[in-house]
Amino acid sequence: MNESALKNNEPAQFGVAAVIGSTHFTKFESGTNWCNGKIGKYNFQAKLFDEGSTFGIKKGRVSKLAIWDEEVRQKERNFIKGCIVVYDR
């Protein structure tokens, strides 16, 4: 993604990561609802939809969300122990 696309709020090419400050966000590929990224030292993965529903968190667009500390996950060799948040409808 080029800098002018970020400044003009233009859609990014799928599969290309955007870096804004300490936030790293990767758009999901066409045909899937999953996205992932990194904010500070925490990784996240979320399943998103175009519109909110009863399946979403607080009837919103996110139906699954995991936020974890990769360092803890690797040290413990356990995804759940590294998680700060896990939400799965």
Secondary structure, DSSP 4 states (H G I P E B T S, - for coil): --HHHHHTTPPPPTT-EEEETTEEEEPPPTT--EEEEEETTEEEEEEE-SS--TTSGGGSSEEEEEEEEHHHHHHHT-HHHHEEEEEE-
